Amino acid sequence: MITLEDKTALVTGASRGIGRATAIALAAAGAHVLVHYGRSKQEAESLVAEIQRKGGHADAISADLATAEGAALLAKQVRALVGDRLDVLVLNAGISKLARIADYTVEDFDNLFATNVRGPFFLVQQLLPVLGEGSSIVAISSAVARTVVGKPGLENPSVLAYASTKGALETLVRNWAAILGPGGIRVNAVAPGVIDTDMSNFTKTEAGREVALGMQALKRIGKPEDIADVVAFLASDAARWITGASIPVDGGSKL
Ligand SMILES: NC(=O)c1ccc[n+]([C@@H]2O[C@H](COP(=O)([O-])OP(=O)(O)OC[C@H]3O[C@@H](n4cnc5c(N)ncnc54)[C@H](OP(=O)(O)O)[C@@H]3O)[C@@H](O)[C@H]2O)c1
């Protein structure tokens, strides 16, 4: 069993979905978890209360990571809470967009890159003073960073802009791993397939479910906990020799 006893962890976008399950898994392994949220204050606070009820340690902190100053504001709050040491950083907060190529606006594109790439980039920059030997960064990428999903065609909606943010994030992961490795900091990505959260609400329809299951070797829809367990592993000493990797966690999608 993995342990994160006496470790501090920040999970961005922990109010819902994969981030929420990850915060629960890290807290269950013994970490003091900083539950970051953007808009969902009530959900974040009830998660903190749930972790505390189970005997764990957690605090809720907020920042809008789509804004230019969001990452720095979040890092400031984190540093005030953890002092000089952050052991685990999970870059999870993200947004998606499904549209025909012709329907994308500059605003959509900028919003996707601001939230999914610029936010993580500057959050790592701003937290470097509190990351050190033994710290672990885990970025939540996506299977779409490497695979085209859906039916290609100009009339069909696609997540191509979102997919390119995850490609950029995985490139950052390899660069961070190379740059921070000599300082003893590991950096990895987890690439989920379809996971049952608000982001992938198409799985709530029978047709959407069929599309998802049609891509997968394992015939059920992935759950946030399926990702959270792998993040907890990567964050722990059990993964001490893994860095610069992107781990598919997708029930065998598009094999
Ligand atoms: N679900 C899937 O099928 C799937 C597949 C592959 C990868 N992923 C990735 O997994 C991660 C989590 O996705 P999810 O499915 O759990 O999504 P979700 O249920 O929609 O949750 C997204 C989380 O990100 C936060 N967030 C979004 N924009 C933000 C902003 N501007 N500032 C601060 N926080 C912000 C939200 O916080 P608030 O609600 O508090 O604003 C929320 O906690 C994302 O990076 C996503 O790309 C998901």
The ligand as an ORCA input file, in Angstrom:
! r2SCAN-3c Opt
* xyz 0 1
  N     -13.575     13.569    -17.851
  C     -12.837     13.030    -18.817
  O     -13.318     12.195    -19.604
  C     -11.398     13.450    -18.961
  C     -10.625     12.714    -19.878
  C      -9.284     13.054    -20.055
  C      -8.747     14.099    -19.315
  N      -9.506     14.800    -18.450
  C      -8.867     15.917    -17.717
  O      -9.011     15.718    -16.332
  C      -9.025     16.973    -15.663
  C     -10.260     17.040    -14.768
  O     -11.406     16.902    -15.586
  P     -12.843     16.496    -15.023
  O     -13.438     15.588    -16.013
  O     -12.757     16.095    -13.602
  O     -13.576     17.911    -15.178
  P     -14.723     18.633    -14.355
  O     -15.553     17.644    -13.615
  O     -15.350     19.560    -15.332
  O     -13.899     19.485    -13.267
  C     -13.023     20.484    -13.681
  C     -12.325     21.089    -12.479
  O     -11.426     22.111    -12.957
  C     -11.699     23.337    -12.280
  N     -11.498     24.483    -13.163
  C     -11.890     24.607    -14.457
  N     -11.581     25.851    -14.899
  C     -10.977     26.500    -13.870
  C     -10.443     27.796    -13.699
  N     -10.473     28.716    -14.666
  N      -9.893     28.120    -12.503
  C      -9.877     27.227    -11.513
  N     -10.375     25.978    -11.590
  C     -10.917     25.634    -12.756
  C     -13.146     23.231    -11.839
  O     -13.299     24.068    -10.690
  P     -14.653     24.882    -10.316
  O     -15.831     24.017    -10.624
  O     -14.461     25.109     -8.846
  O     -14.597     26.165    -11.098
  C     -13.285     21.748    -11.510
  O     -12.858     21.486    -10.195
  C      -9.003     18.042    -16.764
  O      -7.699     18.508    -16.934
  C      -9.467     17.279    -17.990
  O      -8.981     17.846    -19.181
  C     -10.831     14.504    -18.258
*
